[in-house]
């Protein structure tokens, strides 16, 4: 799979596009408007420049990656792609619409359509296409160029060939560690992680402990690289809320229900690092 499409160039899409380009693929990135495209281009350039400055990526490799990338608002640019990875906002209706559009323009009948969703059932997106056997989950982790894990999620209709091809691409081409999950909300990582994050928000909301004490307890006491509230800020409070809602919708377990504080912060636009303010401030 040498011709890759990425739909969405936010935090996740830009990282996916970058690593695919660095791995040698011809990558077409699609965004909804010129402003979002410009922000995505800047995000990728910042990431590549930082990697070169840190000595993690040679300058010639970064330049090759830049040359492998092209950007557009035109969905028809995806027509010849062998793998298209959707990385738009974690909203089911939006993703369903995007999959319908991708399916309508990709002419390669062997092409694989993948989603980077954190929690939405793969089958719901697959049924928006005429090729559900070629739809699969390919869940990367932020920051994509740094974190090695990819969850591969097959729906009830995903073909074994599709699963094998995506596993091979993730492992052999992108040099990621691939784990597999059944098609159930949260998959492996978020099914474990989100209840933990929600518990930390409830602890703060109840006044049981301060944000600093909660995070320090887990960093110093349990050797976590980030405390749960700082991690929620990194993931994005809106994404955390969306995954929690998906988990609660599927399992109806009380500990999966989003705390009111989390919902109110999202409504207020306090989304974490991406907005400059969450449980902590990131404004310079």
Order of alpha helices (4+ residues) and beta strands (2+ residues): beta-alpha-beta-alpha-alpha-beta-beta-alpha-beta-alpha-beta-beta-alpha-beta-alpha-alpha-alpha-alpha-alpha
